[in-house]
């Protein structure tokens, strides 16, 4: 009986120490401690989407301490939910508050970089529990003030104006069906923004953010927030899940008024591969939205916030009128000679969870294929109907697109006729120098999205996690030795 009691006591000691160990993590030059939950999930590379820290009380706090001799200039946080409620407080060596952030101070995004003063020695993140298990911090990373960390993306706030708005339903459609559009036009000096209709999962969001960052978009994308539909049988069923077709149209009217793009490009009216009805809803919603965005009587709330807006051109993938084929095979100066197709392929490489289902070199997606991602048709224009280029007749150096006397309206979802061409001005866009764009290749050792091809992320232990595991093993061995000595000494 005594033998059993001693063994149970040793096991109880180990179990008592485990929670204390799990609330602490070391990332070599800073430490992370959580008031509850498992701190190691905050600092290890994200390999399993179940691994995120979740608050369990109204006072749940994560504390990050910078080690002596090291300095940080900011913290990069991946929130599990972009509408998280939190307070970030940074302290200097004497305990004085040097910076605070609350939700809403920056853009509400899944991943945000919060600049800090280099005098910061301690950071506290207060995050009350919401009762929702899918709520918390997906990851965090301190930025070293003296060394660049490629895993940290210093997203810019979404701009109030862009030249080109790419609208994709899912995270990966911007590459699979739009091909090399993003790097092609960034290289030419245009401002390119991205909007996603649907949120597939937190994993897919992270893959999307990594892919577009690599491709040159460094302004945070807009997420319309609609759930992933899978493959609904009908257009109506798909629209109903998103609150009805009119609701989706209203969302995109607001998007157009907020981002004020000159040119918009989106999906095929037939939904592309296997007639994806969520793609169709997105496509038809944009067809309606480009006409309503300029109507001051439609959605007065967004008119008050952003004003009205007139889009100059709307292009649809595979649309059969006024078609153009984009060339993705020319070397791009701002991407060190890579082609738009090569950059897009590298961007899609981050979408590991989708590699079994879709491939960039799928013959169906390549030029001449049935889903040719170089082929687009001009559905709507206020500057004339052409087959030249997305920005033909649109001056690059003017923010406001030219307003014609009698702008055309887009065709509604139930109509299959094409708008009549307007008068075509004969001005060409002036040339401007292309921006410098990061061309770093996807690196599974530094990026947070290396996962197995079946869509499930691999388990992985960081150095801090290995250290904790070593302590646990050591304690276990010591406990066994102690028990054996006691058994031998008392001879029971």
Secondary structure, 3 states (H helix, E strand, C coil): CHHHHHHHHHHHHHHHHHHHHHCEEECCCEEEEECCCCCHHHHCCCCCCCCCECCCCCCCEEEEEECCCCCEEEEEEEECCCCCCCEEEEECCCCCEEEEEECCCCCCCCEEEEECCCCCCEEEEECCCCCCCCCCEEEEEEEECCCCCCCCCCCECCCCCEEEEEEECCCCHHHHCCCCHHHHHHHCCCCEEEEEEEECCHHHHHHHHHHHHHHCCCECCEEEEEECCCCCCCHHHHHHHCCCHHHHHHHHHHHHHHHCEEEEEECCCCCCCCCCHHHHHHHHHHHHHHHHCCCCCCCHHHHHHHCCCCCCEEEEECCCCCEEECCCCCECHHHCCCEHHHHHHHHHCCCHHHCCCCCCCCCCCCCCCCCCCCEEEEEEECCCCCCCCCCCCCCCCCCCCCCCCCCCCCCCCCCCCCCCCCCCCCCCCCCCCCCCCCCCCCCCCCCCCCCCCCCCCCCCCCHHHHHHHHHHHHHHHHHHHHHHHHHHHHCC
